[in-house]
């Protein structure tokens, strides 16, 4: 899965934080946060609809 040549996203982020603050890092973090929130909201919506159908 990993090798010395392969750089994963978490490792790239950690290296960027250690070196200097990069605007791309802030953009990636924002996108990841927004995607997570959207997924949670979708999950809650689906659960709510399933609960309404069952009752």
C-alpha positions as CSV (number, residue, x, y, z in Angstrom):
1,X,0.0,0.0,0.0
2,X,2.8,2.4,0.8
3,X,6.3,3.0,-0.4
4,X,8.9,5.7,0.1
5,X,7.9,7.3,-3.2
6,X,4.2,7.3,-2.5
7,X,3.0,10.4,-0.6
8,X,-0.5,10.0,0.9
9,X,-2.7,13.0,1.5
10,X,-2.4,13.0,5.4
11,X,1.4,12.9,5.0
12,X,1.4,15.7,2.5
13,X,-0.9,17.8,4.8
14,X,1.4,17.1,7.8
15,X,4.5,18.1,5.8
16,X,2.8,21.3,4.6
17,X,1.9,22.2,8.1
18,X,5.4,21.6,9.4
19,X,7.0,23.6,6.5
20,X,4.6,26.6,6.2
21,X,1.0,27.4,6.1
22,X,-0.2,26.9,2.5
23,X,-3.5,28.3,1.1
24,X,-4.0,25.0,-0.7
25,X,-3.9,23.2,2.7
26,X,-6.7,25.5,3.9
27,X,-8.7,24.8,0.8
28,X,-8.3,21.0,1.1
29,X,-9.4,21.2,4.8
30,X,-12.4,23.2,3.9
31,X,-13.5,20.9,1.2
32,X,-13.0,17.9,3.5
33,X,-15.1,19.5,6.2
34,X,-17.9,20.5,3.8
35,X,-18.1,17.0,2.3
36,X,-18.2,15.5,5.8
37,X,-21.0,17.8,6.9
38,X,-23.0,17.1,3.7
39,X,-22.6,13.4,4.2
40,X,-23.9,13.7,7.8
41,X,-26.9,15.8,6.7
42,X,-27.7,13.3,4.0
43,X,-27.5,10.4,6.5
44,X,-29.8,12.2,9.0
45,X,-32.3,13.0,6.2
46,X,-32.4,9.4,5.1
47,X,-32.8,8.1,8.6
48,X,-35.6,10.6,9.2
49,X,-37.5,9.5,6.1
50,X,-37.1,5.8,7.0
51,X,-38.4,6.5,10.5
52,X,-41.4,8.3,9.1
53,X,-42.2,5.4,6.8
54,X,-42.0,2.9,9.6
55,X,-44.4,4.8,11.9
